[in-house]
């Protein structure tokens, strides 16, 4: 705690937001005066927090009581002194501290998404490997609206006009929102978030922020904090920022592409590359693991009913698990690089995924592929995204199908735990049930007076 105490005193912090990530990626926790935080050295939260849905509901009672104590007891949240971030937008000097979850005996809580990622990273550590990742986060800026039935519209920029048409990689279109992005960059710098390039993506007011490569746990924390930081910057400028996978009809979806490689901890060399610079068997095994196990772990990368609206043939979003060099029509792209920087870009995860779980799932698939020495398919030349039926390695079509596959996954239960598998599936099934109850504007428009 010495490092944390020094941080709080040096910056004259008066309030501390103690947070954890729930299954959805929502920050849940408590706000405490700094003196109370230092006195208690953490916080307690009800176990049920980790089985809450995005609507604030809970899973069905059978699952609830099979995983949690009937008395709804507390678990212990311990601050991670390496995951402390200033909140530049608050009036009071406030720090946000990410916590880890333990039971009263000091055992990591299996339902905690951050613990899931740490569990996967321990598998690599046992092999003497160190995974390296670089996330790319896509998002839309939209006008603010309180009518959920109305389609989202791009915000008014500095020119006084909204964007017209698609402006992929346009500098001028990105500059329309300079005041907001200046705040975002300033705030990210103050928080130590290692963001790199800003890109205007295909959709109107759709952007992408790239993170520099680094440690998966640190970057998951940074993505977790970045989402909130961007939303705050957007609200300051009277717009909204959304990480929904498919927020706008007939426009591209938003992804969280994850570049990943693995370093030998002893030598510092990339294990994806042989001494002569060619692709290693471990590299091929990693790809094969992604191809084989992503269908079983897909809900960790595409967790919502809306997530599956992004997977459309003929678009930049993948509908397959093919792989190819510099091929963006494949779900698994191998970017051009030097042998030491050889990496795989997993293009499957949506921007709406819980960053801890999506990163954990991707790394786990690759890990299993390496240790089981799996063999990938032949790399694809040309288009791989025109039709699902043309590909051997396809994704589940719906969240229902994906959850059924995850529920039956032996790999998920073995490596992530039966309690986590059961709990996550139950949370997403409860959300899906809520989704099914809503009558959409499409149904009212086309069925109301015609059927």
ABEGO torsion letter per residue (X at the ends): XAAAAAAAAAAGBABBBBBBBBAAGBBBEBBBBAAAAAAAGEBBBBAAAAABBAAGBBBBAAAAAAABBAAGBBBBBBBBAABBBBBAABABBBBBBBBBBBBAAGBBBAABAAAAAAAAAAAAAAAGBBBBBBBBBBBBBBBBBABAABBBBBBBBAAGBBBBEBABGBAAAAAAAAAAAAAAAAAAAAAGBBBBBBBBBABBGBBBBBBBBEBAAAAAAAAAAAAAAAAAAAAAAGBBBBABABABBGBBBBBBBBBBBBBBAAAGBBAABBAAGBBBAAAAAAAAAAAAAAAAAAAAABABAAAAAABBBGBABBABABBBBGBAABABBBBBBBAAABBBBBAABBAABBAAAAAAAAAAAAAAAAAAGBBBBBBBBEBAAABAAABABBBBABAAAAAAAAAABAAAAAAAEAAAAAAAAAAAAAAAAAAAABBBAAAAAAAAAAX
